[in-house]
Amino acid sequence: MPTGSAIFSEMRATVAVAGPLAAANLAQMAMGFTNTVVVGSLGSAALAAAGLGASLYFTVALVC
């Protein structure tokens, strides 16, 4: 049966791996939000084009 220190050691290792991944995900979401805010001031057509472009980029990046 694992002791308390073994559990905390595993939790520390998990956070060491998951922390940067979570930070990268939040940074990517923040970039998408910033892109929407900046392009939104250009009009609805530009916002639609940026949304379609982001969707296409995500699909290609996911497949590759």
Secondary structure, 3 states (H helix, E strand, C coil): CCCHHHHHHHHHHHHHHHHHHHHHHHHHHHHHHHHHHHHHCCCHHHHHHHHHHHHHHHHHHHHC
